[in-house]
Amino acid sequence: MAAGPKGLTTVASYWACSPAGPWHGPAKEFSPSLPQGQVAAYNPQAHPVLSGEGRLVLSYDVNWLETTGAAAQLSRNVSLYRPRFVTLRLAPAR
């Protein structure tokens, strides 16, 4: 997962047949969906209990990049503070 001053920007997967590697990848990258405005994604988490059978469930949070007036921004768009979930399909390398 790549993060920077603009928050989470992409998620890329790497794979190996053992924890020690060798590792392969990255596979195709995924960019999280964000609402309009000066917002950023952060706090990505994998949910293994919800994942399985070639899929990975991730969640991430969204918040305002602007620190001034953040409380006023929040009251206009409270949906920002709900976690967002995405299911990524994983396939073997070809």
C-alpha positions in Angstrom: 0.0 0.0 0.0 1.4 3.3 -1.0 0.7 6.4 1.1 2.1 9.9 1.0 1.1 13.5 1.8 -2.2 12.9 -0.1 -3.0 9.7 1.9 -3.5 6.2 0.5 -3.2 6.3 -3.3 -2.7 2.7 -4.5 -2.8 -0.8 -3.2 -0.6 -3.4 -5.0 -0.3 -7.1 -4.3 2.8 -9.2 -4.1 2.8 -13.0 -3.6 5.1 -15.9 -2.6 4.7 -19.6 -2.0 6.3 -19.2 1.4 6.7 -16.3 4.0 10.4 -16.2 3.2 9.9 -15.7 -0.5 10.9 -15.3 -3.2 8.3 -12.6 -3.7 6.7 -11.8 -7.0 4.8 -8.7 -8.2 3.4 -6.2 -8.0 0.1 -7.2 -9.6 -2.3 -4.7 -11.0 -2.8 -1.8 -8.6 -6.1 -0.6 -7.1 -6.9 3.0 -6.3 -9.6 3.6 -3.7 -12.7 5.5 -4.6 -12.9 8.9 -3.0 -15.7 11.5 -2.7 -15.2 15.0 -4.3 -13.2 17.6 -2.3 -9.9 17.8 -0.5 -10.1 14.3 1.1 -7.6 11.4 1.5 -7.9 7.7 2.2 -6.0 6.3 5.2 -5.8 3.4 7.6 -6.1 0.5 5.2 -6.8 -2.9 6.8 -7.2 -6.4 5.5 -10.1 -8.5 6.9 -9.1 -12.2 6.6 -12.3 -13.4 8.3 -14.3 -11.9 5.3 -11.8 -12.9 2.7 -11.2 -16.3 1.0 -11.6 -18.2 -2.2 -9.4 -15.9 -4.3 -10.6 -12.6 -2.8 -9.3 -10.1 -0.3 -11.6 -7.7 1.6 -10.0 -4.4 2.5 -11.4 -1.4 4.4 -10.1 2.2 4.5 -11.2 5.5 6.0 -11.5 8.9 4.5 -10.9 12.3 6.0 -10.4 15.9 5.0 -6.9 17.1 4.1 -7.7 20.6 5.3 -7.2 21.1 9.0 -8.9 24.5 9.3 -12.6 24.3 9.5 -12.6 20.5 9.6 -15.4 20.3 12.1 -17.6 22.4 9.8 -16.7 20.2 6.8 -17.6 17.1 8.8 -21.0 18.4 9.8 -21.8 19.0 6.1 -20.7 15.4 5.0 -20.9 12.9 7.9 -20.6 10.0 5.4 -16.8 10.6 5.4 -16.4 8.9 8.7 -17.9 5.6 7.7 -15.4 2.9 6.8 -15.4 1.9 3.1 -15.0 -1.7 2.0 -13.7 -3.1 -1.2 -13.3 -6.7 -2.4 -10.3 -7.4 -4.5 -10.2 -10.6 -6.6 -6.9 -12.4 -6.5 -5.9 -14.7 -9.4 -2.8 -16.8 -10.0 0.0 -15.3 -12.1 -0.1 -16.3 -15.7 
